[in-house]
Structure formats: structure tokens, C-alpha cells
């Protein structure tokens, strides 16, 4: 049993490293994920890598093509509006439950997650997104919903968050994106949550996500994301 537990821990660790690297743009959309190369890169067996990739297919960060293998999903701007609307609807409901059910400990954890996000630079020197910021951003939004009491909603929110992060990573950088005061958007969301204003928190989340979608649609995707 101990050996099985160790195997599951290793698989989870490799899955999280794969998720991080996919969201950071280690491989372009549409690129094949080679088992042998990944096993060498992560210093583990192909069995562990395959299990991690299989689990990521359920989270839509990896695509399994029969008889061809695993691939980073291609991106479709046509789908982005639908993803965004589903995310807005689910999180508007989720944040209302979280505010109603969350206690002081939850508030403290939301503050802590926001503090980490606030102190993490959003962009690298080349204007690309800082992977550390992407992680902190996802953690903040996940913490907002963490007290809602609906694991299925939390899982859906995490999947849609990763989807959006992948689009955001491969969106062509523009001046409006670089000048956006996303830090103030997060402060406003935090304040609404602390004020226990569920309607305002839901509305701010919708505005926050929709602006991200609109900027991505306006800027389009980098050539690597559409030509692979």
C-alpha cells in the first residue's frame, strides 16, 4: 500500500509540473507530447507520465488522439465566448455560496492569496506573462470559491480557469493588455467579498473575466498558437 501511495504522489507531482509547463507555454498548441522525452525531462517513468497526461485530458489541458498520442489542445477563438459565459455563470453562483458559507478563516485565506498575487509581478522582461503570476492568479480565484461547498463547481471553475490561462498565454500582447489595471480589479473583487456583497462580487467577476476575453479576441493569438 505504501508503494501505491508513493506512486500516486509521484503521478500527482508530475501532473502539476506538466500543468504548470503547459500553461507557461513550454509547448505550443497542437504540439505532440512525446512520452519518452517527457519521461527524461521529468526524471520518471513513461507509465507515470502517461497517467499524468491521462488525468490532464479530463481537465482539457491535454488532448488524446486515438492511435496518435497526447497533444497540447489547439485553441479556437470561436469557443472562447462560450467558455467565458459558462465561467461567469458558474462563478457568479459559486461566489454567492462562498460568501454565505465562508467563515473568518476563509476570509483570512482569501486575504493571504490576494497578498501573494499583489506582490507577484504580472509580466516578465519580454512582456510575456510571468508563470508565477499565473499560478498566484489561479490560486486567488480558486480561494474565492473554496468555501462554496460544491466540489463539482470548484472543479469546473478550475478547468475553465486553466482554459482561459492557456488562451491568455498565447494571446498577442497589446498596449491595452499591458496598461490594464488588473490589480485594481482584484482589489475591488476582494473588497466586495470582505463586505459580503455577493451581487457586487459576482458582477465584478463577470466584468473581470469578460474584459480578459475581449482583450484576447481583440489581439488575436500569436502565430505559434495557430500555425502548429
N, C-alpha and C positions, 0 to 999 in steps of 0.2 A: 504493500500500500504506500509506503514511503517513496518507493521508486516512481510509482504512478503520480504521486503528488509533485515530485520534483519535475517530472516530465510536463505536467500541466503548467507548473510555474514557468518553466523554460519556454513553453509554447506561448504563454501569455506575454512574457517579456519580449520575445521575437515579434509577436503580433504588434505590440505597442511601438517597437522600433520601426517596423515596416510602415505602420500608420504615419508615424512622425516623418519618415523619409518620403513617403508618397505625397503628403501634404506640403512638404518642403520643396517638392519639385525634383527629387532625385531622379525620377524617370518621367518622361513626357507622356501625356495622354495618348493611349493607343499602343504604347511600348510593351513588348512582351517581358514578363518577369521570369528570368531563367532560374530554375531550381538550383542547378549546380553553382552558378555564380553567386546566388543569394546565400547558399549554404556556406560558401567560402567567406563571403563578406561578413556574415553574422557569426561565423565560427561555430556552426551547429550542423546537425544532420539534415538531409533533404526531407526526411519524414517530419521533423519539427517545422521546417519552413512550409511544407505543403499544408500541414494542419493550420498554421497561422494564416496562410493565404486563403484557405478554405473558409475560415472564420471571417476574414475580411470581405469575402464575397457577400456574406449575409449583411454586411454593413455598407455595401455598394462602393467600397473603395477599391475593390479588385473585381475584375470580370473573368469568369471561367468560360472558355470557349471549348466545346467538346472536341476532343482529338487534337487540340491545338495548344492548350495550356492556359496559363494565367496572364492577364494583361491589366495595365492601368486603364480604367474606363476612358473612352473618348468623351469629350464634352460637347453638349448641344445647347446653344443659347436659347433655342426654342423651348427647351424643357425648364429653363431657369425660372420663368414666371410661375409655372405650376409648383415647382419646389418651394418658391418663396411664399406663395399663398398658403400652402399646406403648413409650412413652418410658422407663419403668422397665426393661423387659426389655432394650431395646437398649442403654441406658447402663450397666446392670449388666455386660453383656458387654463393652461398649466400654471401661469403666474398668479392667477386668481386663487387657485387652490393652494399654492405655496404660501401666499400671503395670509390666507385664512388659517393655515395649519402650522406655519413656521413659528418657532419659539425664539427666545433670545439667543440661544446657541446658534441657530441658523442665521440670525442677523449678524452675529459676530463673524461667522464663516463667510458670509457674503461680503462684509467689510474687508476681511483679510484677502479674499480673492480679488476684490477690486484694487486693493493696495498693491498687490503684486502686478496686476495689469497696468496700473497707473505708473509704476516705476520701471516698466519694461519698454525699451524703445520700439516703436512700431516698424521703422524701416532700417534696413542695412545701408551701408555707404553707397551701394549702387541703386538705391531707391526701391529695391525689392523688399517684400515683407520679411521681417525678422521671424524665423521659426519659433523663437522663444516667445514672441508676442502672440503668434498664432495659438500656441499652447495655453498661454495665460488668458487669452480672449475666450477660448473654448471653455476653460475652467471657470471663468467668471459667469458665463451664461449658463453653464451646467449647474453651478451652485445656486443660481436664482431659482431654478425649478426643483432643486433637490428635496425640498420638503413637501412637494405636492402629493406624495403618497401613491403615485401611479407609475410603476416601473415601465410599463409599456409606453407611456408618454415620454418618459425620460429617455428611453432607448430610441424612440422616433426622433426626438429633438437632437440627440447626439448624432444620429445618422444624417439628418438634414444639415446640421452644423458642419460636419465633415464635407458634405457635398458642396456647400457654399464656400468653404475654405479652399477647396480644390479649384473652383471657378475663380475665386479671388486671387489665388496664387498665379494663375495663368492669364489673368486679365492684363491688357496692355496698360502700363502706368500713364496716367494723365494728370494735368495740373489740378483739376477738381478733387481727384483722389488724394493727392499729396497734401492739399490745403484743407481737406475736410477736418473739422474739429470733432473727431470721433471720441476724443477724451471727454469733451463736454457732454456728448450724447450718453456716455456711460455714467457720468456723474448724475445726469438727470434721471436715468433709469434707477440708479442706486437710491436717490432721494425719494423717488416715488415708492419704492419698496419699503424704505425705512418709515415713510409716512403712512404705510399700509393703504395706499391709494391704488387699489387693484386696477381700476379702469384706466387711470393715467399710466400705470406701469405697462399694461397691455398695449395701449395706444403708442407709447414711446418705443416699445419693442417692435411693433409693426413699422413705425417710421424708420427706425434704425435699420432693420433688415431690408426694407423696400428701397431705401437710399443706396445701400450696398448693391442691390440688384440693378437699379437704374444706372449706376456708375459703371458696372460691368457691361451691361448691354450697350451703353454709350461708347465705351472704349473698345469693345471687342476683345478677342483673345489674341495672345501672342502667336506668331506664325508656327512655333513649335507645337502649339496645342491643337492646331487644325490641319497640319500637313503631315503628321506622322502616320 
